[in-house]
Amino acid sequence: MSTYEYYKEIFAEIPRPFALVDLDMLDDNARAIARAAGGKKVRLASKSIRSVDVMHRILNSDSIFQGIMCYTAAEAVFLAEQGFDDLLLGYPQWQPEAVRSIVNLVSEGRSITFMVDSVEHVEHIEQFAKQQSTVMPLCIDLDMSVHYPGLHFGVWRSPVHSWEGMYPIVEQIIRSPWLRLDGIMGYEAQVAGVGDNASGKHIKNTMVRWLKSRSIVEAAKRRQEAVERLNAMDIRLRFVNAGGTGSLDSSRKEAWVTEITAGSGFYAPGLFDHFASFRYKPAAAYAIEVVRIPKAGIVTCMGGGYTASGAADKDKLAKPYLPEGLELFPLEGVGEVQTPLRLPAHVKLGLGDPVFFRHAKAGELCERFKVLYAVSQGRIVGEYATYRGMGECFL
């Protein structure tokens, strides 16, 4: 039986559109990520998962998975209510009520760490910590992008590029009785999230690999210097966080790194097909339904236009997944109300048949659906609620 027939049979009675998570593939990906981490702790990136049930499953699968990197204070509060702990906010928080909500939880004994990259961030959090008489743990975001004449390779994230930029923030933290430096993070997005094995792009792939190799060396140098300087000040960090799914094989080699963040690799979305160093299994997908046959060799499905965030290009479009060989039309792509597809000669689809797609990015798929139908060993074994399905929307 083909993979398409396998899923078609399982979901014969489920109305389209729907989303699924294949637990057998998810578990395989989790084991592969655990091996790739090389003994380092792996912190889950919640933005790439967005399902409490899935995060519980991964965390319970192996002791190497510990902690969550979340993206907003409201999400951190929600996750704490779901029983998660060791939460690291991946992005600075400024709204007073948001900051206060986290300070309150820490005062109750929860482990939640703020992200900062400026003295202003530190001073802002300090005032709420002082009001609550609570010592707040902070993490400094160390920028990992690299600069060449006419080229910024990386993301515009933290303004802290070196120890010289970090030191004033460290001083501001250790000066306060209400703050504690809990960790540092360096996210080499240009290594972890940029593919280097795209089909038909040999020159670009070669250039990206060269830039990645340079970035890996520079990232290690910056993190090592920061850790050594902090050690010299007798500051012992709880964690040194690095990388992402696409940089597991390099981040794990740094002795001073204690944990690596991973998220996208568990679902393995479309954009993660373009990496030379690894290939995970497509554990998440969604299905839409054939509702028109405009002419022989073409079918039109209802809906499906779930485009991913980021710079607008065709890489952000969802990928036709099953049956294999389907092609989008460049002038229509995946649409709000319809998606036409060209069929290869060996594929026959009729009205009402499902077509399966993979989203370009991982957790963003969950913003479109209330549940992920959980599949294992040829049958639906559960319905895993997404954040949307639990009535939550954080960004």
SULPE-V193779 format. One record per residue. N is the residue number from 1. RES is the residue in one small letter. SS is DSSP state (a for helix, b for strand, c for the rest). PSI is psi in radians with two decimals (* if undefined). NEAR is the number of other C-alpha atoms within 8 Angstrom. Layout:
N|RES|SS|PSI|NEAR ; N|RES|SS|PSI|NEAR
//
This chain:
1|m|c|2.33|4 ; 2|s|c|2.83|5 ; 3|t|a|-0.66|7 ; 4|y|a|-0.85|8 ; 5|e|a|-0.61|8 ; 6|y|a|-0.91|10 ; 7|y|a|-0.66|9 ; 8|k|a|-0.72|9 ; 9|e|a|-0.76|7 ; 10|i|a|-0.73|10 ; 11|f|c|0.40|7 ; 12|a|c|-0.56|6 ; 13|e|c|0.09|5 ; 14|i|c|2.16|6 ; 15|p|c|2.47|5 ; 16|r|c|2.62|8 ; 17|p|c|2.73|9 ; 18|f|b|2.85|13 ; 19|a|b|2.66|12 ; 20|l|b|2.72|12 ; 21|v|b|2.16|13 ; 22|d|b|1.86|11 ; 23|l|a|-0.54|10 ; 24|d|a|-0.75|10 ; 25|m|a|-0.69|10 ; 26|l|a|-0.80|13 ; 27|d|a|-0.68|9 ; 28|d|a|-0.73|9 ; 29|n|a|-0.71|13 ; 30|a|a|-0.73|11 ; 31|r|a|-0.69|8 ; 32|a|a|-0.71|9 ; 33|i|a|-0.70|12 ; 34|a|a|-0.73|13 ; 35|r|a|-0.74|8 ; 36|a|a|-0.44|8 ; 37|a|c|-0.25|13 ; 38|g|c|0.63|7 ; 39|g|c|-0.18|8 ; 40|k|c|2.60|11 ; 41|k|b|2.51|11 ; 42|v|b|2.12|14 ; 43|r|b|2.32|13 ; 44|l|b|2.36|13 ; 45|a|b|1.84|13 ; 46|s|a|-0.54|14 ; 47|k|a|-0.40|10 ; 48|s|a|0.02|11 ; 49|i|c|-0.96|15 ; 50|r|c|0.63|11 ; 51|s|c|2.10|12 ; 52|v|a|-0.75|12 ; 53|d|a|-0.73|8 ; 54|v|a|-0.74|9 ; 55|m|a|-0.71|11 ; 56|h|a|-0.76|8 ; 57|r|a|-0.79|8 ; 58|i|a|-0.82|11 ; 59|l|a|-0.58|10 ; 60|n|a|-0.18|8 ; 61|s|a|-0.46|8 ; 62|d|c|2.38|8 ; 63|s|c|-0.21|7 ; 64|i|c|-0.42|9 ; 65|f|b|1.98|14 ; 66|q|b|2.21|11 ; 67|g|b|2.85|12 ; 68|i|b|2.37|13 ; 69|m|b|2.01|13 ; 70|c|b|3.11|13 ; 71|y|c|-0.34|11 ; 72|t|c|2.82|12 ; 73|a|a|-0.69|12 ; 74|a|a|-0.68|8 ; 75|e|a|-0.71|10 ; 76|a|a|-0.73|14 ; 77|v|a|-0.79|11 ; 78|f|a|-0.81|8 ; 79|l|a|-0.64|11 ; 80|a|a|-0.67|10 ; 81|e|a|-0.44|7 ; 82|q|c|0.06|7 ; 83|g|c|0.06|6 ; 84|f|c|2.62|10 ; 85|d|c|3.14|11 ; 86|d|c|1.09|11 ; 87|l|b|2.25|13 ; 88|l|b|2.09|12 ; 89|l|b|2.07|15 ; 90|g|c|-0.18|10 ; 91|y|c|2.57|9 ; 92|p|c|2.56|10 ; 93|q|c|2.40|10 ; 94|w|c|-0.59|8 ; 95|q|c|2.21|6 ; 96|p|a|-0.80|6 ; 97|e|a|-0.61|6 ; 98|a|a|-0.81|11 ; 99|v|a|-0.77|13 ; 100|r|a|-0.65|9 ; 101|s|a|-0.65|10 ; 102|i|a|-0.73|12 ; 103|v|a|-0.72|13 ; 104|n|a|-0.74|9 ; 105|l|a|-0.71|11 ; 106|v|a|-0.64|12 ; 107|s|a|-0.39|10 ; 108|e|c|0.02|6 ; 109|g|c|0.10|6 ; 110|r|c|2.62|10 ; 111|s|c|1.73|8 ; 112|i|b|2.27|14 ; 113|t|b|2.25|13 ; 114|f|b|2.60|14 ; 115|m|b|2.36|14 ; 116|v|b|2.68|12 ; 117|d|c|0.36|14 ; 118|s|c|2.78|9 ; 119|v|a|-0.63|9 ; 120|e|a|-0.73|6 ; 121|h|a|-0.80|11 ; 122|v|a|-0.82|12 ; 123|e|a|-0.64|9 ; 124|h|a|-0.82|9 ; 125|i|a|-0.64|9 ; 126|e|a|-0.69|12 ; 127|q|a|-0.63|8 ; 128|f|a|-0.63|11 ; 129|a|a|-0.73|14 ; 130|k|a|-0.75|10 ; 131|q|a|-0.64|7 ; 132|q|a|-0.03|9 ; 133|s|c|0.83|7 ; 134|t|c|2.30|11 ; 135|v|c|2.10|11 ; 136|m|b|2.25|13 ; 137|p|b|2.38|11 ; 138|l|b|2.66|13 ; 139|c|b|2.34|13 ; 140|i|b|2.26|12 ; 141|d|b|1.93|12 ; 142|l|c|2.11|16 ; 143|d|c|2.41|13 ; 144|m|c|0.07|14 ; 145|s|c|2.76|13 ; 146|v|b|2.65|9 ; 147|h|b|2.33|7 ; 148|y|b|2.82|7 ; 149|p|c|2.01|4 ; 150|g|c|0.08|4 ; 151|l|b|2.20|6 ; 152|h|b|1.92|9 ; 153|f|b|1.81|10 ; 154|g|c|-2.87|10 ; 155|v|c|2.69|8 ; 156|w|c|1.70|5 ; 157|r|c|-1.70|5 ; 158|s|c|2.54|9 ; 159|p|c|0.00|9 ; 160|v|c|1.84|12 ; 161|h|c|-0.19|10 ; 162|s|c|3.09|10 ; 163|w|a|-0.63|11 ; 164|e|a|-0.67|6 ; 165|g|a|-0.47|10 ; 166|m|a|-0.59|13 ; 167|y|a|-0.82|8 ; 168|p|a|-0.57|9 ; 169|i|a|-0.74|12 ; 170|v|a|-0.82|9 ; 171|e|a|-0.74|8 ; 172|q|a|-0.62|11 ; 173|i|a|-0.87|11 ; 174|i|a|-0.29|10 ; 175|r|a|-0.39|6 ; 176|s|c|2.35|8 ; 177|p|c|-0.13|7 ; 178|w|c|0.14|11 ; 179|l|b|2.66|13 ; 180|r|b|2.33|11 ; 181|l|b|1.91|12 ; 182|d|b|-0.59|11 ; 183|g|b|3.07|12 ; 184|i|b|2.64|12 ; 185|m|b|2.40|11 ; 186|g|b|1.90|13 ; 187|y|c|1.85|12 ; 188|e|c|1.32|17 ; 189|a|a|-0.58|13 ; 190|q|a|-0.24|12 ; 191|v|a|-0.81|12 ; 192|a|a|-0.51|13 ; 193|g|c|0.14|9 ; 194|v|c|2.09|9 ; 195|g|c|2.62|13 ; 196|d|c|0.40|12 ; 197|n|c|0.75|10 ; 198|a|c|2.43|11 ; 199|s|c|2.31|6 ; 200|g|c|0.25|4 ; 201|k|c|0.99|8 ; 202|h|a|-0.81|9 ; 203|i|a|-0.80|6 ; 204|k|a|-0.75|8 ; 205|n|a|-0.76|12 ; 206|t|a|-0.77|9 ; 207|m|a|-0.75|8 ; 208|v|a|-0.72|10 ; 209|r|a|-0.68|9 ; 210|w|a|-0.78|8 ; 211|l|a|-0.66|9 ; 212|k|a|-0.77|10 ; 213|s|a|-0.67|8 ; 214|r|a|-0.69|8 ; 215|s|a|-0.69|14 ; 216|i|a|-0.75|11 ; 217|v|a|-0.77|8 ; 218|e|a|-0.70|10 ; 219|a|a|-0.79|11 ; 220|a|a|-0.73|10 ; 221|k|a|-0.79|8 ; 222|r|a|-0.77|11 ; 223|r|a|-0.75|11 ; 224|q|a|-0.78|9 ; 225|e|a|-0.76|9 ; 226|a|a|-0.79|10 ; 227|v|a|-0.77|9 ; 228|e|a|-0.70|8 ; 229|r|a|-0.70|9 ; 230|l|a|-0.69|10 ; 231|n|a|-0.69|9 ; 232|a|a|-0.44|7 ; 233|m|c|0.12|6 ; 234|d|c|0.60|6 ; 235|i|c|2.07|7 ; 236|r|c|2.08|6 ; 237|l|c|2.57|9 ; 238|r|c|-0.58|6 ; 239|f|b|2.70|10 ; 240|v|b|1.93|12 ; 241|n|b|2.44|14 ; 242|a|b|2.82|13 ; 243|g|c|-2.74|17 ; 244|g|c|-2.97|15 ; 245|t|a|-0.76|13 ; 246|g|a|-0.04|11 ; 247|s|a|0.29|11 ; 248|l|a|-0.74|14 ; 249|d|a|-0.35|9 ; 250|s|a|-0.74|8 ; 251|s|a|-0.59|12 ; 252|r|c|-0.32|13 ; 253|k|c|-0.23|6 ; 254|e|c|2.06|8 ; 255|a|c|-0.53|6 ; 256|w|c|-0.22|8 ; 257|v|c|2.25|13 ; 258|t|c|-0.38|10 ; 259|e|b|2.67|12 ; 260|i|b|2.37|17 ; 261|t|b|2.42|14 ; 262|a|b|2.51|12 ; 263|g|c|-0.98|15 ; 264|s|a|-0.57|15 ; 265|g|a|-0.39|12 ; 266|f|a|-0.69|12 ; 267|y|a|-0.49|15 ; 268|a|c|1.23|14 ; 269|p|c|3.13|15 ; 270|g|a|-0.70|11 ; 271|l|a|-0.35|10 ; 272|f|a|0.23|11 ; 273|d|a|-0.16|10 ; 274|h|c|0.57|10 ; 275|f|c|2.39|13 ; 276|a|c|-0.48|8 ; 277|s|c|-0.17|4 ; 278|f|c|2.85|5 ; 279|r|c|2.00|8 ; 280|y|c|2.98|9 ; 281|k|c|2.49|10 ; 282|p|c|1.56|10 ; 283|a|c|-0.26|13 ; 284|a|b|2.51|12 ; 285|a|b|2.99|12 ; 286|y|b|2.78|12 ; 287|a|b|2.43|12 ; 288|i|b|3.05|15 ; 289|e|b|2.44|13 ; 290|v|b|2.14|16 ; 291|v|b|-0.18|10 ; 292|r|b|2.65|8 ; 293|i|b|1.52|11 ; 294|p|b|-0.62|7 ; 295|k|b|2.97|6 ; 296|a|c|2.31|5 ; 297|g|c|0.03|8 ; 298|i|b|2.34|11 ; 299|v|b|2.70|15 ; 300|t|b|2.21|13 ; 301|c|b|2.76|15 ; 302|m|b|2.18|11 ; 303|g|c|-2.69|11 ; 304|g|c|-0.12|13 ; 305|g|c|1.21|13 ; 306|y|c|1.46|12 ; 307|t|c|2.48|10 ; 308|a|c|2.79|11 ; 309|s|c|2.96|7 ; 310|g|c|-3.06|5 ; 311|a|c|2.33|5 ; 312|a|c|1.88|6 ; 313|d|c|3.07|6 ; 314|k|a|-0.35|5 ; 315|d|a|-0.36|6 ; 316|k|a|-0.06|14 ; 317|l|c|2.60|14 ; 318|a|c|2.63|14 ; 319|k|b|2.24|9 ; 320|p|b|2.27|14 ; 321|y|b|-1.00|11 ; 322|l|b|2.39|11 ; 323|p|c|2.74|10 ; 324|e|c|2.56|6 ; 325|g|c|-0.05|9 ; 326|l|c|2.57|12 ; 327|e|b|2.42|8 ; 328|l|b|2.76|12 ; 329|f|c|2.20|9 ; 330|p|c|-0.46|5 ; 331|l|c|-0.12|4 ; 332|e|c|-0.62|9 ; 333|g|c|-2.56|11 ; 334|v|c|2.26|15 ; 335|g|c|2.88|11 ; 336|e|c|-0.77|9 ; 337|v|c|-0.29|8 ; 338|q|b|2.67|12 ; 339|t|b|1.86|16 ; 340|p|b|2.58|13 ; 341|l|b|2.44|12 ; 342|r|b|2.30|11 ; 343|l|c|2.43|13 ; 344|p|c|2.85|8 ; 345|a|c|-0.56|6 ; 346|h|c|-0.06|5 ; 347|v|c|2.26|7 ; 348|k|c|2.16|6 ; 349|l|c|2.50|7 ; 350|g|c|3.02|7 ; 351|l|c|2.34|9 ; 352|g|c|-0.19|7 ; 353|d|c|2.54|8 ; 354|p|b|2.61|10 ; 355|v|b|2.28|13 ; 356|f|b|2.39|12 ; 357|f|b|2.73|13 ; 358|r|b|2.31|14 ; 359|h|c|2.62|17 ; 360|a|c|-0.64|14 ; 361|k|c|2.83|14 ; 362|a|c|-1.48|13 ; 363|g|a|-0.30|12 ; 364|e|a|-0.44|12 ; 365|l|a|-0.63|10 ; 366|c|a|-0.29|15 ; 367|e|a|-0.22|11 ; 368|r|a|-0.21|8 ; 369|f|c|2.60|12 ; 370|k|c|-0.50|12 ; 371|v|b|2.70|13 ; 372|l|b|2.08|14 ; 373|y|b|2.09|13 ; 374|a|b|2.15|13 ; 375|v|b|2.43|14 ; 376|s|b|2.35|10 ; 377|q|c|0.74|5 ; 378|g|c|0.23|8 ; 379|r|b|2.80|7 ; 380|i|b|2.15|9 ; 381|v|b|-0.04|8 ; 382|g|b|3.04|7 ; 383|e|b|1.94|8 ; 384|y|b|2.01|12 ; 385|a|b|2.43|13 ; 386|t|c|3.02|15 ; 387|y|c|-0.75|14 ; 388|r|a|-0.71|13 ; 389|g|a|-0.35|10 ; 390|m|a|0.19|8 ; 391|g|c|0.36|6 ; 392|e|c|2.55|7 ; 393|c|c|1.99|7 ; 394|f|c|-0.32|6 ; 395|l|c|*|3
//
